Amino acid sequence: MLIASGPGNDFIEIIGFIAAFCTTVSFVPQIWHLYKTRKADDISLGMYALFCVGVLLWLIYGVIIRSPSLMVANGLTFFFALCILVMKLLWRGGA
């Protein structure tokens, strides 16, 4: 681990969890909107496909370095982004 063990690490993980909460929860309104409207025309398929790959790699990285904040945040973000990607594929033409 790059940061020495100690009491400061708890504070660093708390900052990580707060950041993770903010960035992960930001996907929920988009998922809700897509679900309600069944329209995904304005969602970029390429962007969400690449984003899912990137977040999955961050998740793997978090597992390797045993970072709880990275694992939780990227696990949930991957799930949410994958939901958006699946809705995009299902509802390409709108309602």
C-alpha positions as CSV (number, residue, x, y, z in Angstrom):
1,M,0.0,0.0,0.0
2,L,1.3,3.5,-0.9
3,I,0.0,5.2,2.3
4,A,1.4,4.0,5.6
5,S,-1.0,2.5,8.0
6,G,-2.3,4.7,10.7
7,P,-5.2,6.7,12.0
8,G,-5.1,9.1,9.0
9,N,-6.1,6.2,6.7
10,D,-9.6,6.1,8.3
11,F,-10.1,9.8,7.4
12,I,-8.9,9.1,3.8
13,E,-11.3,6.2,3.4
14,I,-14.2,8.4,4.7
15,I,-13.3,11.0,2.1
16,G,-13.3,8.2,-0.5
17,F,-16.7,7.0,0.6
18,I,-18.2,10.5,0.5
19,A,-16.8,11.0,-3.0
20,A,-18.1,7.5,-4.0
21,F,-21.6,8.3,-2.7
22,C,-21.8,11.6,-4.6
23,T,-20.6,10.2,-7.9
24,T,-22.4,6.9,-7.7
25,V,-25.8,8.4,-6.7
26,S,-25.6,10.8,-9.6
27,F,-26.6,8.0,-11.9
28,V,-29.9,7.4,-10.2
29,P,-31.8,10.3,-11.8
30,Q,-30.7,9.3,-15.3
31,I,-31.8,5.7,-14.6
32,W,-35.2,6.9,-13.3
33,H,-35.7,9.2,-16.2
34,L,-34.9,6.5,-18.8
35,Y,-37.1,4.0,-17.0
36,K,-40.1,6.4,-16.9
37,T,-39.8,7.7,-20.5
38,R,-38.5,4.5,-22.2
39,K,-36.5,6.9,-24.5
40,A,-32.7,6.5,-24.8
41,D,-32.1,8.3,-28.0
42,D,-29.9,10.9,-26.4
43,I,-27.7,8.5,-24.6
44,S,-24.3,7.7,-26.2
45,L,-23.9,4.0,-26.7
46,G,-20.2,4.3,-27.2
47,M,-19.6,6.5,-24.2
48,Y,-21.5,4.2,-21.8
49,A,-19.9,1.0,-23.3
50,L,-16.4,2.5,-22.8
51,F,-17.4,3.9,-19.4
52,C,-18.6,0.4,-18.2
53,V,-15.2,-1.1,-19.2
54,G,-13.3,1.7,-17.4
55,V,-15.4,1.3,-14.2
56,L,-15.0,-2.4,-14.3
57,L,-11.3,-2.0,-14.5
58,W,-11.4,0.5,-11.5
59,L,-13.4,-2.2,-9.6
60,I,-10.8,-4.8,-10.3
61,Y,-8.0,-2.4,-9.3
62,G,-9.9,-1.7,-6.0
63,V,-10.2,-5.4,-5.3
64,I,-6.4,-5.9,-6.0
65,I,-5.4,-3.0,-3.6
66,R,-8.2,-3.9,-1.1
67,S,-9.7,-0.4,-1.1
68,P,-13.3,-0.6,0.3
69,S,-14.2,2.8,-1.1
70,L,-13.1,1.9,-4.6
71,M,-14.8,-1.5,-4.5
72,V,-18.1,-0.2,-3.2
73,A,-18.2,2.9,-5.4
74,N,-17.1,1.1,-8.6
75,G,-19.3,-1.9,-8.0
76,L,-22.4,0.2,-7.7
77,T,-21.3,2.6,-10.5
78,F,-20.7,-0.4,-12.8
79,F,-24.2,-1.7,-11.9
80,F,-25.9,1.7,-12.6
81,A,-23.9,2.4,-15.8
82,L,-24.7,-1.1,-17.0
83,C,-28.4,-0.5,-16.3
84,I,-28.2,2.6,-18.5
85,L,-26.4,0.7,-21.2
86,V,-29.0,-2.1,-21.2
87,M,-31.8,0.4,-21.4
88,K,-30.1,2.2,-24.3
89,L,-29.9,-1.1,-26.1
90,L,-33.5,-2.0,-25.3
91,W,-35.0,1.4,-26.0
92,R,-33.0,2.7,-28.9
93,G,-36.0,3.9,-30.9
94,G,-37.9,5.4,-28.0
95,A,-41.3,4.5,-26.7
